[in-house]
Amino acid sequence: GHFTFTDIPEVGEQLGIDDPDAPLSAARSTTITRSYVTAFFDRSLRGRPARLLNGPTPANPEVLFQHP
């Protein structure tokens, strides 16, 4: 779900609110989000290669890429 890209799962977990329909745990969601946001800024602002943004990876099967 799109809300896993926000801090809602983390806050909900801290408040004891569990979402049984959430596709990912709060910890996994946070890990993936941090990885991709870091890769984006490394590429965009620092000019560093960010292979993570090139397409799907075995380490992150939950992440889908769409090419218009």
Jmol script that loads the backbone (N, CA, C; Angstrom):
load data "model"
ATOM      1  N   GLY A   1       0.787  -1.168   0.000  1.00  0.00           N
ATOM      2  CA  GLY A   1       0.000   0.000   0.000  1.00  0.00           C
ATOM      3  C   GLY A   1       0.849   1.261   0.000  1.00  0.00           C
ATOM      4  N   HIS A   2       0.246   2.299  -0.439  1.00  0.00           N
ATOM      5  CA  HIS A   2       0.940   3.570  -0.556  1.00  0.00           C
ATOM      6  C   HIS A   2       1.301   4.153   0.816  1.00  0.00           C
ATOM      7  N   PHE A   3       0.537   3.828   1.853  1.00  0.00           N
ATOM      8  CA  PHE A   3       0.829   4.376   3.179  1.00  0.00           C
ATOM      9  C   PHE A   3       2.113   3.811   3.770  1.00  0.00           C
ATOM     10  N   THR A   4       2.618   2.706   3.230  1.00  0.00           N
ATOM     11  CA  THR A   4       3.874   2.172   3.751  1.00  0.00           C
ATOM     12  C   THR A   4       5.045   3.068   3.390  1.00  0.00           C
ATOM     13  N   PHE A   5       4.830   4.027   2.490  1.00  0.00           N
ATOM     14  CA  PHE A   5       5.874   4.978   2.114  1.00  0.00           C
ATOM     15  C   PHE A   5       5.903   6.165   3.077  1.00  0.00           C
ATOM     16  N   THR A   6       5.008   6.189   4.038  1.00  0.00           N
ATOM     17  CA  THR A   6       4.937   7.267   5.022  1.00  0.00           C
ATOM     18  C   THR A   6       5.353   6.721   6.388  1.00  0.00           C
ATOM     19  N   ASP A   7       5.241   7.551   7.418  1.00  0.00           N
ATOM     20  CA  ASP A   7       5.566   7.083   8.768  1.00  0.00           C
ATOM     21  C   ASP A   7       4.347   6.518   9.490  1.00  0.00           C
ATOM     22  N   ILE A   8       3.228   6.396   8.808  1.00  0.00           N
ATOM     23  CA  ILE A   8       2.006   5.885   9.437  1.00  0.00           C
ATOM     24  C   ILE A   8       2.206   4.487  10.025  1.00  0.00           C
ATOM     25  N   PRO A   9       2.817   3.521   9.324  1.00  0.00           N
ATOM     26  CA  PRO A   9       3.007   2.200   9.943  1.00  0.00           C
ATOM     27  C   PRO A   9       3.848   2.255  11.216  1.00  0.00           C
ATOM     28  N   GLU A  10       4.880   3.069  11.207  1.00  0.00           N
ATOM     29  CA  GLU A  10       5.763   3.186  12.380  1.00  0.00           C
ATOM     30  C   GLU A  10       5.016   3.792  13.567  1.00  0.00           C
ATOM     31  N   VAL A  11       4.281   4.857  13.329  1.00  0.00           N
ATOM     32  CA  VAL A  11       3.516   5.518  14.394  1.00  0.00           C
ATOM     33  C   VAL A  11       2.420   4.586  14.908  1.00  0.00           C
ATOM     34  N   GLY A  12       1.722   3.946  13.994  1.00  0.00           N
ATOM     35  CA  GLY A  12       0.668   3.012  14.393  1.00  0.00           C
ATOM     36  C   GLY A  12       1.204   1.889  15.257  1.00  0.00           C
ATOM     37  N   GLU A  13       2.345   1.355  14.880  1.00  0.00           N
ATOM     38  CA  GLU A  13       2.954   0.279  15.659  1.00  0.00           C
ATOM     39  C   GLU A  13       3.323   0.760  17.061  1.00  0.00           C
ATOM     40  N   GLN A  14       3.850   1.972  17.167  1.00  0.00           N
ATOM     41  CA  GLN A  14       4.212   2.525  18.471  1.00  0.00           C
ATOM     42  C   GLN A  14       2.984   2.762  19.343  1.00  0.00           C
ATOM     43  N   LEU A  15       1.851   3.052  18.708  1.00  0.00           N
ATOM     44  CA  LEU A  15       0.612   3.279  19.457  1.00  0.00           C
ATOM     45  C   LEU A  15      -0.154   1.990  19.722  1.00  0.00           C
ATOM     46  N   GLY A  16       0.382   0.879  19.231  1.00  0.00           N
ATOM     47  CA  GLY A  16      -0.283  -0.398  19.425  1.00  0.00           C
ATOM     48  C   GLY A  16      -1.426  -0.635  18.463  1.00  0.00           C
ATOM     49  N   ILE A  17      -1.457   0.123  17.378  1.00  0.00           N
ATOM     50  CA  ILE A  17      -2.498  -0.034  16.360  1.00  0.00           C
ATOM     51  C   ILE A  17      -1.923  -0.882  15.239  1.00  0.00           C
ATOM     52  N   ASP A  18      -2.468  -2.065  15.076  1.00  0.00           N
ATOM     53  CA  ASP A  18      -1.973  -2.986  14.068  1.00  0.00           C
ATOM     54  C   ASP A  18      -2.907  -2.974  12.869  1.00  0.00           C
ATOM     55  N   ASP A  19      -2.345  -2.929  11.688  1.00  0.00           N
ATOM     56  CA  ASP A  19      -3.135  -2.987  10.462  1.00  0.00           C
ATOM     57  C   ASP A  19      -2.903  -4.346   9.816  1.00  0.00           C
ATOM     58  N   PRO A  20      -3.849  -5.268   9.972  1.00  0.00           N
ATOM     59  CA  PRO A  20      -3.661  -6.610   9.416  1.00  0.00           C
ATOM     60  C   PRO A  20      -3.597  -6.622   7.889  1.00  0.00           C
ATOM     61  N   ASP A  21      -4.063  -5.561   7.251  1.00  0.00           N
ATOM     62  CA  ASP A  21      -4.025  -5.494   5.791  1.00  0.00           C
ATOM     63  C   ASP A  21      -2.749  -4.855   5.257  1.00  0.00           C
ATOM     64  N   ALA A  22      -1.882  -4.393   6.139  1.00  0.00           N
ATOM     65  CA  ALA A  22      -0.637  -3.755   5.700  1.00  0.00           C
ATOM     66  C   ALA A  22       0.237  -4.794   5.002  1.00  0.00           C
ATOM     67  N   PRO A  23       0.738  -4.458   3.821  1.00  0.00           N
ATOM     68  CA  PRO A  23       1.537  -5.436   3.079  1.00  0.00           C
ATOM     69  C   PRO A  23       2.935  -5.662   3.660  1.00  0.00           C
ATOM     70  N   LEU A  24       3.423  -4.714   4.475  1.00  0.00           N
ATOM     71  CA  LEU A  24       4.761  -4.815   5.053  1.00  0.00           C
ATOM     72  C   LEU A  24       4.740  -4.424   6.518  1.00  0.00           C
ATOM     73  N   SER A  25       5.695  -4.942   7.261  1.00  0.00           N
ATOM     74  CA  SER A  25       5.838  -4.495   8.646  1.00  0.00           C
ATOM     75  C   SER A  25       6.381  -3.076   8.643  1.00  0.00           C
ATOM     76  N   ALA A  26       6.211  -2.390   9.745  1.00  0.00           N
ATOM     77  CA  ALA A  26       6.718  -1.021   9.853  1.00  0.00           C
ATOM     78  C   ALA A  26       8.231  -0.988   9.669  1.00  0.00           C
ATOM     79  N   ALA A  27       8.921  -1.945  10.250  1.00  0.00           N
ATOM     80  CA  ALA A  27      10.384  -1.975  10.149  1.00  0.00           C
ATOM     81  C   ALA A  27      10.838  -2.185   8.706  1.00  0.00           C
ATOM     82  N   ARG A  28      10.199  -3.116   8.015  1.00  0.00           N
ATOM     83  CA  ARG A  28      10.577  -3.386   6.619  1.00  0.00           C
ATOM     84  C   ARG A  28      10.256  -2.183   5.737  1.00  0.00           C
ATOM     85  N   SER A  29       9.108  -1.599   5.952  1.00  0.00           N
ATOM     86  CA  SER A  29       8.704  -0.413   5.201  1.00  0.00           C
ATOM     87  C   SER A  29       9.707   0.717   5.379  1.00  0.00           C
ATOM     88  N   THR A  30      10.122   0.947   6.607  1.00  0.00           N
ATOM     89  CA  THR A  30      11.082   2.010   6.900  1.00  0.00           C
ATOM     90  C   THR A  30      12.434   1.722   6.258  1.00  0.00           C
ATOM     91  N   THR A  31      12.883   0.485   6.328  1.00  0.00           N
ATOM     92  CA  THR A  31      14.161   0.101   5.731  1.00  0.00           C
ATOM     93  C   THR A  31      14.163   0.337   4.223  1.00  0.00           C
ATOM     94  N   ILE A  32      13.115  -0.102   3.554  1.00  0.00           N
ATOM     95  CA  ILE A  32      13.026   0.067   2.102  1.00  0.00           C
ATOM     96  C   ILE A  32      12.949   1.543   1.738  1.00  0.00           C
ATOM     97  N   THR A  33      12.114   2.289   2.435  1.00  0.00           N
ATOM     98  CA  THR A  33      11.963   3.716   2.136  1.00  0.00           C
ATOM     99  C   THR A  33      13.287   4.444   2.300  1.00  0.00           C
ATOM    100  N   ARG A  34      13.986   4.190   3.390  1.00  0.00           N
ATOM    101  CA  ARG A  34      15.280   4.848   3.613  1.00  0.00           C
ATOM    102  C   ARG A  34      16.280   4.511   2.510  1.00  0.00           C
ATOM    103  N   SER A  35      16.302   3.256   2.098  1.00  0.00           N
ATOM    104  CA  SER A  35      17.241   2.837   1.056  1.00  0.00           C
ATOM    105  C   SER A  35      16.988   3.557  -0.257  1.00  0.00           C
ATOM    106  N   TYR A  36      15.723   3.621  -0.666  1.00  0.00           N
ATOM    107  CA  TYR A  36      15.406   4.242  -1.956  1.00  0.00           C
ATOM    108  C   TYR A  36      15.506   5.763  -1.917  1.00  0.00           C
ATOM    109  N   VAL A  37      15.132   6.366  -0.814  1.00  0.00           N
ATOM    110  CA  VAL A  37      15.270   7.826  -0.701  1.00  0.00           C
ATOM    111  C   VAL A  37      16.755   8.205  -0.697  1.00  0.00           C
ATOM    112  N   THR A  38      17.570   7.445   0.024  1.00  0.00           N
ATOM    113  CA  THR A  38      19.011   7.704   0.034  1.00  0.00           C
ATOM    114  C   THR A  38      19.598   7.553  -1.365  1.00  0.00           C
ATOM    115  N   ALA A  39      19.212   6.490  -2.065  1.00  0.00           N
ATOM    116  CA  ALA A  39      19.707   6.284  -3.430  1.00  0.00           C
ATOM    117  C   ALA A  39      19.291   7.429  -4.344  1.00  0.00           C
ATOM    118  N   PHE A  40      18.060   7.886  -4.201  1.00  0.00           N
ATOM    119  CA  PHE A  40      17.578   8.997  -5.023  1.00  0.00           C
ATOM    120  C   PHE A  40      18.411  10.255  -4.794  1.00  0.00           C
ATOM    121  N   PHE A  41      18.634  10.603  -3.538  1.00  0.00           N
ATOM    122  CA  PHE A  41      19.406  11.812  -3.249  1.00  0.00           C
ATOM    123  C   PHE A  41      20.881  11.653  -3.610  1.00  0.00           C
ATOM    124  N   ASP A  42      21.422  10.453  -3.430  1.00  0.00           N
ATOM    125  CA  ASP A  42      22.804  10.229  -3.856  1.00  0.00           C
ATOM    126  C   ASP A  42      22.948  10.480  -5.354  1.00  0.00           C
ATOM    127  N   ARG A  43      22.004   9.985  -6.134  1.00  0.00           N
ATOM    128  CA  ARG A  43      22.061  10.165  -7.587  1.00  0.00           C
ATOM    129  C   ARG A  43      21.765  11.612  -7.975  1.00  0.00           C
ATOM    130  N   SER A  44      20.709  12.170  -7.419  1.00  0.00           N
ATOM    131  CA  SER A  44      20.242  13.495  -7.843  1.00  0.00           C
ATOM    132  C   SER A  44      21.096  14.647  -7.335  1.00  0.00           C
ATOM    133  N   LEU A  45      21.548  14.562  -6.104  1.00  0.00           N
ATOM    134  CA  LEU A  45      22.270  15.683  -5.508  1.00  0.00           C
ATOM    135  C   LEU A  45      23.787  15.502  -5.482  1.00  0.00           C
ATOM    136  N   ARG A  46      24.209  14.272  -5.326  1.00  0.00           N
ATOM    137  CA  ARG A  46      25.648  14.026  -5.213  1.00  0.00           C
ATOM    138  C   ARG A  46      26.267  13.522  -6.509  1.00  0.00           C
ATOM    139  N   GLY A  47      25.428  13.173  -7.476  1.00  0.00           N
ATOM    140  CA  GLY A  47      25.932  12.670  -8.746  1.00  0.00           C
ATOM    141  C   GLY A  47      26.567  11.293  -8.649  1.00  0.00           C
ATOM    142  N   ARG A  48      26.197  10.552  -7.631  1.00  0.00           N
ATOM    143  CA  ARG A  48      26.751   9.213  -7.435  1.00  0.00           C
ATOM    144  C   ARG A  48      25.873   8.180  -8.142  1.00  0.00           C
ATOM    145  N   PRO A  49      26.470   7.079  -8.555  1.00  0.00           N
ATOM    146  CA  PRO A  49      25.656   6.007  -9.127  1.00  0.00           C
ATOM    147  C   PRO A  49      24.714   5.444  -8.062  1.00  0.00           C
ATOM    148  N   ALA A  50      23.526   5.093  -8.482  1.00  0.00           N
ATOM    149  CA  ALA A  50      22.543   4.514  -7.552  1.00  0.00           C
ATOM    150  C   ALA A  50      21.872   3.343  -8.253  1.00  0.00           C
ATOM    151  N   ARG A  51      22.555   2.218  -8.278  1.00  0.00           N
ATOM    152  CA  ARG A  51      22.045   1.034  -8.985  1.00  0.00           C
ATOM    153  C   ARG A  51      20.686   0.582  -8.469  1.00  0.00           C
ATOM    154  N   LEU A  52      20.411   0.889  -7.226  1.00  0.00           N
ATOM    155  CA  LEU A  52      19.130   0.503  -6.636  1.00  0.00           C
ATOM    156  C   LEU A  52      17.959   1.064  -7.437  1.00  0.00           C
ATOM    157  N   LEU A  53      18.166   2.200  -8.088  1.00  0.00           N
ATOM    158  CA  LEU A  53      17.096   2.853  -8.843  1.00  0.00           C
ATOM    159  C   LEU A  53      16.986   2.359 -10.283  1.00  0.00           C
ATOM    160  N   ASN A  54      17.854   1.448 -10.692  1.00  0.00           N
ATOM    161  CA  ASN A  54      17.841   0.967 -12.072  1.00  0.00           C
ATOM    162  C   ASN A  54      16.741  -0.038 -12.361  1.00  0.00           C
ATOM    163  N   GLY A  55      16.195  -0.659 -11.347  1.00  0.00           N
ATOM    164  CA  GLY A  55      15.146  -1.646 -11.556  1.00  0.00           C
ATOM    165  C   GLY A  55      15.046  -2.584 -10.373  1.00  0.00           C
ATOM    166  N   PRO A  56      14.197  -3.595 -10.504  1.00  0.00           N
ATOM    167  CA  PRO A  56      13.966  -4.536  -9.402  1.00  0.00           C
ATOM    168  C   PRO A  56      15.257  -5.210  -8.933  1.00  0.00           C
ATOM    169  N   THR A  57      15.281  -5.510  -7.640  1.00  0.00           N
ATOM    170  CA  THR A  57      16.423  -6.213  -7.055  1.00  0.00           C
ATOM    171  C   THR A  57      15.922  -7.394  -6.226  1.00  0.00           C
ATOM    172  N   PRO A  58      16.698  -8.466  -6.153  1.00  0.00           N
ATOM    173  CA  PRO A  58      16.303  -9.612  -5.327  1.00  0.00           C
ATOM    174  C   PRO A  58      16.171  -9.249  -3.848  1.00  0.00           C
ATOM    175  N   ALA A  59      16.926  -8.253  -3.403  1.00  0.00           N
ATOM    176  CA  ALA A  59      16.884  -7.859  -1.992  1.00  0.00           C
ATOM    177  C   ALA A  59      15.596  -7.133  -1.622  1.00  0.00           C
ATOM    178  N   ASN A  60      14.906  -6.579  -2.623  1.00  0.00           N
ATOM    179  CA  ASN A  60      13.680  -5.810  -2.374  1.00  0.00           C
ATOM    180  C   ASN A  60      12.552  -6.254  -3.307  1.00  0.00           C
ATOM    181  N   PRO A  61      12.100  -7.497  -3.183  1.00  0.00           N
ATOM    182  CA  PRO A  61      11.066  -7.983  -4.105  1.00  0.00           C
ATOM    183  C   PRO A  61       9.727  -7.259  -3.950  1.00  0.00           C
ATOM    184  N   GLU A  62       9.544  -6.540  -2.844  1.00  0.00           N
ATOM    185  CA  GLU A  62       8.291  -5.817  -2.617  1.00  0.00           C
ATOM    186  C   GLU A  62       8.182  -4.569  -3.489  1.00  0.00           C
ATOM    187  N   VAL A  63       9.313  -4.082  -3.987  1.00  0.00           N
ATOM    188  CA  VAL A  63       9.339  -2.828  -4.746  1.00  0.00           C
ATOM    189  C   VAL A  63       9.068  -3.114  -6.217  1.00  0.00           C
ATOM    190  N   LEU A  64       8.080  -2.414  -6.756  1.00  0.00           N
ATOM    191  CA  LEU A  64       7.733  -2.559  -8.168  1.00  0.00           C
ATOM    192  C   LEU A  64       8.154  -1.314  -8.925  1.00  0.00           C
ATOM    193  N   PHE A  65       8.658  -1.499 -10.111  1.00  0.00           N
ATOM    194  CA  PHE A  65       9.033  -0.388 -10.979  1.00  0.00           C
ATOM    195  C   PHE A  65       8.024  -0.292 -12.105  1.00  0.00           C
ATOM    196  N   GLN A  66       7.623   0.917 -12.416  1.00  0.00           N
ATOM    197  CA  GLN A  66       6.721   1.154 -13.542  1.00  0.00           C
ATOM    198  C   GLN A  66       7.410   2.093 -14.507  1.00  0.00           C
ATOM    199  N   HIS A  67       7.387   1.736 -15.757  1.00  0.00           N
ATOM    200  CA  HIS A  67       7.997   2.562 -16.797  1.00  0.00           C
ATOM    201  C   HIS A  67       6.893   3.035 -17.730  1.00  0.00           C
ATOM    202  N   PRO A  68       6.649   4.352 -17.742  1.00  0.00           N
ATOM    203  CA  PRO A  68       5.557   4.870 -18.592  1.00  0.00           C
ATOM    204  C   PRO A  68       5.820   4.675 -20.067  1.00  0.00           C
TER     205      PRO A  68
END
end "model"
wireframe off; spacefill off
backbone 0.3
color backbone group
